[in-house]
Amino acid sequence: MKKSLSMLALTALIVLITGTFSYAEYAAAGADNFPYFHLGAIVIGGLTILSLKQKYEKIYLSEAAGSFALYAVMIALFTSPVSEAIKNLIG
């Protein structure tokens, strides 16, 4: 019961983070420049973390959630709206 509840919570967190990424990128870049490749990378990363959590029972929920959140931030840093904002901020 505890394992299935942990997997359900992790799945919900991954869906929420992926949805937040999608909304933020759509709002920043619009429909014409939406980063579909980056969205695919986040989905594949989420599925990988879910499968690792299911295979290895000693991975804590907080570890899996934290690693996915950091992965999503890393992917978001390499999208064109964020890189353009950083370029404008620097110089």
C-alpha positions, 0 to 999 in steps of 0.5 A: 500500500505504501509503495503504490501510494508513493508511486501515485504521489510521484506520478502526480508530481511529475504530471504537475511539473510537466504541465507547469513547464508546458504552460510557462513555455507556451506563455513565454514563446507562444504556439509558433516557437513551442519547444516540443523536443524539450517537452519530450525530453521532460516526459522521457525523464519523468518516465525514467524516474518513475521506472527507477522508483518502481524497480528500486524500492529504497529510493525515497519519494523526496529523492525522486521528486527532487531529482525530477524537479532539478531535471526540469529546471535544467531542461528549461534553462536550455529553451530559447525563451530562457536563453534569450532572457539570460542574454538580455539580462547579461548584456 
